[in-house]
Amino acid sequence: MLDFLLPQGVSLTIAVLLLIVSFFTSALTAAFGIGGGVAMLGALAGTVSPALVVAVHGVVQLGSNFGRVILQRAHILWRPTLLFTAGSVVGAVLGALVFVALPEKLLLAILGAFILLLAWIPKPRIPGLETTGVAIGGLIATFVTIFVGATGPFVQALFLPLKLGRRALVATHAACMVIQHGLKVVAFGYLGFAFGDWLPLIGLMIAAGFLGTWAGTRLLDKLPQVMFETILRILLTIIALDLLRRAVL
């Protein structure tokens, strides 16, 4: 029975570990908006065939972020979400068209550099940042996610200069991630990836992730704004440096 529920090549031990990882990474993302997707990508990369990692990660993160949207929906800002969606549609189409044409290391390097820039360099008041900038960011993030999987830190850094407040920032980020990962799943379906064998395990991972999201949301409500912003910048820096490391090695 268990063999029937598990994808080929995934043992029961690995499946249990992935469920545990799903809980804790979802808790991390619910509290700070980032980190969980990157950690989940790393866990999948160590247990799943490289050809499957980004596609499976997209479905799991779609479910995880949808749980965040449900629990944090009162704080979502819909205008930036819709602008991000407009750019994301274009990015998904472009990503699907050139899926095998760009080197992954180049994209990792660009992504890491952008995150550091957005997290730490003081930004002047740029006309259109809240409108055109968000739409262009959606295009870039969704295009890149087809290749490298986790672009949540880039999107979080994109919204950071807008000073949304910690609850609105995390909730709006969740809504944008649902859009991005949903489009990515559609794109991989177009490219011929079959999700059927993975659906039982993915369903369990999403359920474990929802429990983690509930726990992380409770932590978010208790964090002071200054502490939240400090921890968020530190997390963004660690993730960006790791992306640059992966690009060089």
N, C-alpha and C positions, 0 to 999 in steps of 0.2 A: 504493500500500500504506500509506504513512504517512498520507495523507489519510483512509483508512478507519479507522485507529487513533485519530485525533485527533477530539475533539468539534467540532462546527460552531462556527466563529468563533475557534478556537484555532490559531495558526500553529505551525510546528515550532520557531521561535525561542522563543516563549512557553512551549511545552511543555518545552524544555530548561531554561529559566530556572526553571520550577516544580520540576523535578527537583532542581536545585542548591539551591534554597530549601528543599525538603523534607529534604535531607541535613543542612544546617546548622541548621535549626530543630529537627529531631529531636535533634541533638547537644546543642543548648542545653537542651532540655527534659529530656533524660536526665541532664544534669549538675546542673541546678538545679530541675527539676520544673515550671518555668514558662517563659514567654517565647516558646517555639516556636509554640504555637497562635495567639497574638496576631500574631506575625510572618507566619505562614502566611495568616492571615485578611487581613492587609494586602496580601500578594502576590496573593492571589486577587481581592481587591477592585479591584486595578489592572489585571486581565487578563480577568476573567470578568464576565458580566452580573450586576448587583446581585440580580436575582431568583434566581440560582443559587448565590451565594457561600456562604451559611450551610449549605445542603444539601450541596454538594460538600465544603466544609470539614469537615463532620461525618464523612463517610466516610473522608477522608484521615486525620483525627485518630484515628478509630477504629482504623485499621490501624497508625498510628504508635505509639499508646499500647499496643496489643496487643503490639507488638515490645518495648516497655519491660517489660511484664508478664512476657514470656518470659525476658528477660535478668536481671530483678531480682526474680523471683518468690520467692526465698528470704527476702526482707526485707519482704514484704507482711504487714500486720497485718489479719486478716480480720474482726475484730469491727467496727472502724470502717467497713470497706468494706461490710459487710452493712447496717449502720445507714444509711450514705449511700445505698445502693441502695434501701432502703425508702422514703426520702424522694424519691428520684429518680423512682420509678415514678409517684408522685402528681404531681410537678412536670411530668413529660412529658405526662401526661393533661391537666392544666390548661393547659399551654402550647399543645397542639394544639387545644384547644377555643376559646381566645381569641387565636389566632395573629395576627389582624389588628386586635385591639381596643386595644392599648396603644402609646403613642408610644415609638419607639426611644430618643430623646434622654433621656427620663425614666429608662428602664432603665439607660442608660449612666451617668447621673449617680449613681444609687443604687449601682450596682456600684462605681464609682470611689471613692465615699465610704466604702463598706464595706471595701474593700481597704485604704485608708489607715488606717482605724480598727483593723482587725485586725492590721495590720503594725506599728503604732507605739504605740498607746495601751496602757499596762499594763492587763492584765486581772485583776480579782480572781478568787479561786477561786469559780467558779460551779457550784453543784450541778447535775449532769445535763449539763454541757458535753460530756463524752465520750460521752453517749448521745443524749439528746433533741436537744442542740445540733447534733450531726453529722447526724441525720436531717432536722432542719429546714433545715440548710445544703444538704443534698442536694436537697430540694424546691425551694429558692430557686434554686440553681445550674442545675438542669435546666430549670426553668420559664424562666429568663432566657436560657439558651443557645438556645432555640428562636428567639429574636428577634435576639440580638446575636452568636451564634456562639461566641466564646471566653470561657469563664468559668473556665478553669484557674487563673488567679491568685486568684480568689475562693476556690476550693476549697483552694488551697495556704495562703492566709491563714487559712482556717477551721481547718486542722490545725496551724498554727504554734504556737498556745498549748498544744497537747497535749504538746509536747516529745518527739516520737517518735524523734529522732535522724535524721541526714541521709539514711541509706540507707532506713530505714523510711518516712520522710516522702515521699521521691521515689517509692518503689515502691508505697506505699499510694495515693498520689495517682494514679499510673498506672492502678491497678486501678479506682479510682473514675471516672476519665476514660473507660475502656473501657465501663463501665456507662452513663455519661451520654451518650456519643456513640452507643452502640448504641441507646439509647432514642430519641435524636434522629433517627437514621436511620429507625427504625420510624415515628416521628411524621410525618416528611416523606413517607414512603411512603404513609401514611394520607391525607395532604393532597394526594397525587396527583403528587409529583415523580418523574420517570422518570430513573433512574440509568444506564440501559443504555448510552447514548452515551459516558458518562464512564468506564466501567469499565476499558478498556485503559490510559488515562492515569493513573487513580487507582491501578491496580495497580503501575505503574512508580513512581509517587510513594511508595507504601507501601514498595516495595523499597529505593528510595533512602533513605527515612526509617529503615529498619531498620539500614542501614549507619551512618547518623548516630547512631542510638541506641547502637550498639556502641561508637562512638568516645566519645560523651558519658558512657557508663557507666564507661569506663576513667578518665576525668577525675574523676568523682564519687568513685571509690575512693581517689583521691590527695588530695582536698581535706580540710584540717582542718575540724572542726566549726564553730569560731568564724568562720573565713573564709567557710564555706558560708552561715551565718546572716546575715552582714553583706552578702554579695553578693545573697542572696535578698531581703532587705529593700529593698535599693537597686533591684533589678529590679521588685519589687512597687510601689514608689513611682513609678517611671517609668511603668509601665503604668497605674496608677491616675490619675496626672495627665493622661496621654494620653486616657483615657476621659472625664475631666471636660472636657478641651478639646473633644473631639468632641461632648459633650453641649451645650456652650455655643455652638459655631460652627454 
